[in-house]
Amino acid sequence: MYRDLAFFLCVILISQMCWLMMML
């Protein structure tokens, strides 16, 4: 359960970072 939640959060953080890189 916690492992799935951590994986979900990591995916969100990575997608947010990729989005910021594309905006720059």
N, C-alpha and C positions, 0 to 999 in steps of 0.2 A: 504494500500500500504506500508506504513512505517512499519506496524506491520509484514507484510509478509517478508519484507526485513530483519528486526531484527531477525525473526525466522530463516531465511535462514543463516544469519551470525552466529547465536548461534549454529546451526547444524554443520556448518563448523568448528567452534572453538572446539566443543566437539569431532568431528571426528579427528581433528588434535591432540588434547590432548591424545585421546585413541591411536593414531598411535605412538606418542612419548613414551607413557607408554609401548607399545609393543616392541619398539626398545630398551628400556633400559634393 
